[in-house]
Amino acid sequence: MSPPASKPHSDAVISLLVAASVDVGRGKQPDGSGWQGTPGSSNFDAYAVFYPFTGREEPTALAMPNASLDFQFQLTCVGAVQGQVEALMDDVRAALVGATPTVTGRTAFPIYRVELDQTVTRDDAVTPPVHYGVARFHFRSDPPD
């Protein structure tokens, strides 16, 4: 049995976020997000950037050494001000925590948040500055029964 693929797990998470109207990009800022005109003088559409970890295969039995996949991922939420990041992170948590993703050909378990002690931070390396917050999540999937 070959190891389970990570991309269908990423696709399942992205689908949950899109269904909750979260503007999300895979490893980059999604098109149409951020400053909607002159930076610092226009509206800022907050967005999330999705970063999957590579996943870790776990044996479910000696005969199935690569059957289960522990899938962890990170979302970086970006906003013009701290409150915008907090609101987006609330939306992300509401969309994901406790939700069971649909992964084709797999039995997935509910998503939970991985504790990460990190503050919402102002990024002064860009002009004008923006704020960002990071959250990590995890779920497991098994082959169908």
Residue pairs with C-beta under 8 A, 6 or more apart in sequence:
1 64
1 65
1 66
1 67
1 143
2 66
3 57
3 66
3 69
4 55
4 57
4 66
4 67
4 68
4 69
4 106
4 141
4 143
6 52
6 54
6 55
6 69
6 71
8 103
8 104
8 105
8 106
9 52
9 55
9 69
9 71
9 101
9 103
9 106
9 108
9 139
9 141
10 26
10 50
10 52
10 73
11 103
12 101
12 102
12 103
12 108
13 50
13 52
13 73
13 96
13 101
13 111
13 137
14 24
14 26
14 50
15 101
15 102
16 95
16 96
16 99
16 101
16 111
17 24
17 48
17 50
17 92
17 95
17 96
18 24
19 95
20 91
20 92
20 94
20 95
21 91
22 48
22 88
22 91
22 92
22 95
23 30
23 32
23 33
23 45
23 46
23 47
23 48
24 30
24 47
24 48
24 49
24 50
24 75
25 31
25 33
25 47
25 48
25 49
25 50
26 49
26 50
27 49
27 50
27 51
28 49
29 47
29 49
29 78
30 47
32 45
33 45
33 46
33 47
34 44
34 45
34 47
34 78
35 42
35 43
35 44
35 80
36 42
36 43
36 44
36 45
37 43
39 127
39 128
40 127
40 128
44 79
44 80
44 84
44 130
46 77
46 78
46 79
46 80
46 84
46 85
46 87
46 88
47 77
47 78
47 88
48 75
48 76
48 77
48 78
48 88
48 92
49 75
49 76
49 78
50 73
50 74
50 75
51 73
51 74
51 75
51 76
52 71
52 72
52 73
52 74
53 71
53 72
53 73
53 74
55 69
55 70
55 71
55 72
56 69
56 70
57 65
57 66
57 67
57 68
57 69
57 70
58 67
58 68
58 69
58 70
58 140
59 65
59 66
59 67
59 68
60 67
60 68
60 142
60 143
61 67
64 143
67 142
67 143
68 140
68 141
68 142
68 143
69 106
69 140
69 141
70 138
70 140
71 138
71 139
71 140
71 141
72 114
72 136
72 137
72 138
73 136
73 137
73 138
74 134
74 135
74 136
74 137
75 92
75 134
75 135
75 136
75 137
76 132
76 133
76 134
77 85
77 88
77 89
77 92
77 132
77 133
77 134
77 135
78 85
78 130
78 131
78 132
79 85
79 87
79 88
79 130
79 131
79 132
80 128
80 130
80 131
81 131
82 120
82 122
82 131
84 131
85 120
85 131
85 132
85 133
86 120
86 133
88 133
89 120
89 133
89 135
92 135
93 113
93 135
96 111
96 113
96 137
97 111
97 112
97 113
97 137
98 110
98 111
98 112
99 110
99 111
100 108
100 109
100 110
100 111
100 139
101 108
101 111
101 139
102 108
103 141
105 143
105 144
106 141
106 142
106 143
106 144
107 141
107 142
107 143
107 144
107 145
108 139
108 140
108 141
109 139
109 140
109 141
109 142
110 139
111 137
111 138
111 139
112 137
112 138
112 139
113 135
113 136
113 137
113 138
114 136
114 137
114 138
116 134
116 135
116 136
118 133
118 134
119 133
120 131
120 132
120 133
121 131
121 132
121 133
122 129
122 130
122 131
123 129
123 130
123 131
123 132
